[in-house]
Amino acid sequence: MGWSDFYRRRDELAAVLDRAERNPAAPPEFDPDVFADADELLLALHHRWLQQLTGRLGVALTDGDDRVDAVLTTWRALAAEQPALRGLLDAHLTDPEAVGREERLLALTSGLAELSEPTAEVSAIGAAFLALIRSEPAVRTSRKRLLSRA
């Protein structure tokens, strides 16, 4: 991809997010000359989400000792700042690999799972943690309880 393509994709992502502010649950409208299909668009949006989340998590983890709280607070803050992006992803992203990457990121970064554990278990822990993150109010729970919910 050259710079011209990069800028076209960047601008199209911004336009998609602007349109999604009205209704993120609606199917995303996009230029088919820039993204081949909705799946390609959603993966690009998810990449953007993970870039922002990963950067913020890096900062948040240097500020305190409670990794679970840092991940929970950071995810929620980014979702609040980027409601169109998070809304599009929640409503339309179905790619299991992309969803699994985010789940594993959350599980590992929070310290609820370790790299030595099976990938499926790490993903299950991350999925349970993500469900907890999305719930209001946040309820602190143990790793054992998260595993039983998965």
N, C-alpha and C positions, 0 to 999 in steps of 0.2 A: 504494500500500500504506500503510495506516495503522499506528499504533503497535501496535495489537492484533495485526494480521497479522505485523508484524515480530517481536514477542515469541513468537508461536506458531511461526513458522518457526525462530527461534533455539533455542527449547526442543526442537523436533522434531529439529533437526540434532544437538543434544547427545544426545538419546535414541538417535538412529541410531548415533552414534559410540560410545556406551556399549554398545549391543548388538554392534557390530562388533568390539569389543575381543576377544570370544571367537573370532570367525572372520571376518576382513575379506573373505575370498574368497567367503563365502556371499552370496547376493543380499540387498541391504539391505532391511530391513523398515521401513516408514514409514506414517504416517497419510495416506491418500489425500485427506483433507479439507484437508491442509496443502500437500502437493505432488501435482500432477496425475499424475505418473508418475516412474519411476526416473530418466529422463533429466533432468528438472527438478531432482530431488534431487541428482543427481551434479554438475550444473552449479553448484548452490548450494554444495556441498562443495568443488568446485574453486575457486570464487571465494574461499572461506575460505582455502584453501591458498595461493592466489596473494597474497592480502592479507598473510598472515603472512610468506610468502617475500619479497615485495617490501620490506616493512618491515625485515626482518632483513638483506637484501642492502644496503639503504641504509646501515645501520649498519656492516656488515662492510667495505664499500668505503671507508669513511673511516678505517679502522684500519690499512690496509696498502697496499702497492704491487702485489702479485700478485693481479690481478683473477680469474684462472682459479682459483687456489687459494681465494680468498675465496668464490666462487660454489659451488665443489665442497664446501667445508667447511660452508657455510651450509645448502645443500640437504640434505646428509647429516645435519646436526645437527637440522634441523627434522623430517626423516623419522623420526629416532630418537625425538624427543620426541612425535611424532604418528603412531604406527604404525597406529592404526585408520584415521585419515584417509587416510594415504598408501596403506595396504593396500586400502581401498575404491576409491580412484581407480585404482590399478594394476590391480585385478581387474575393474573395471566401466566406467570412463570410456572411451568410444569416440568421442565427439564430436570430429571432426577439427579443428574450429576451436578448441576448448578446448585440445586437445593441442598444436596449433600455436602458440597464444599462449604456453604455457609454454616450448616449445622456443625460440621467438624471444626470449623474456625471457632465457633462459639464455645464448643465443648473443651477444646484444647486451650484456648486463650483464658478461659475462666478457671482452668485447673480442675474441672470436673472429670476430665479424661486425660489419658496420657498417650503419647505416640506408640507405646508398646502394646496398646490394647487393639483388638480387632477393629477394623474400619467400620463394620456394621454396628458394633457396640458404641463406638465413638459417635457415629451418626445418630443413633438412637438417643444417646445422652444429649446431644446437641438439639435434637428435635424436641425432646421434653423440656430442655432449658428454654428454647425459643418459645414454646407454648407458655411457659412461665413468664418470660419477658413480656409477652403480649397480653398477659392477664393483668387486670387492675383490681385491686391493688396488688403490688408485688408481695409474694409470700416467700420468705426464706425457707429453703428446704434442704434436705441432705441429699447426697449423691445416691444413697440407697433408695430413697423415695423417688428420685428422678428415674432410676433404673426400673423401678416397679411400674412407673407410668408409661414407659416406652413400649 
